[in-house]
C-alpha cells in the first residue's frame, strides 16, 4: 500500500530531488496547458505548431535531398563528359604519334634515297676519275713506247749494224715495251 507520508518524508529529506520533482511537474502542466488551449498561441495548439515545424523541416530536407540528387546527376554527367574528353585526347594523341611516326619514316626514306644518290654520284665520279687516270697512263705509256721505239731506231741507225743486230735491238725494245704495261 502506498503511503504518501513516507514518500513526502523521503522527498523532504532530499532537497535536490524535491526541486527536480517540482520543476518537472510544472513543465508537464505547461506542456499540457499549451497542448489543449489553442487560443493562447494564435489559435494553434502546440501540437499543430510542432507539426508545422516538423513539416517545414521535412520539406526542407526533401528539397536538400532533391538538390543533392540533381548535383549527383550533374556530377555524373560532368564525369562522363570528362571521360569522353580523355578518350578523345587519347585518340588524338595516338593520331599525332602515328603521324609523327609516318613523317619520321618518310624523312628517313628520303635521307636514305639522298644518301644512295650521293653514293652513286661519288662512285660515278670516282669511276670517271679512274677512267681518266687510266687514259692518261695509257697515253703516257704510248709516249714512252714511242720514245723507246725512236731511241731504238736511233740506235739502229747509229750503229748501222747488220740485220740480226737490228732484229735483236727491236726485240729488246719490244720486250721493254711489254714490261712497261
Helices and strands as residue ranges (DSSP letters): H 4-13, H 15-36, G 38-41, H 46-159, H 163-180
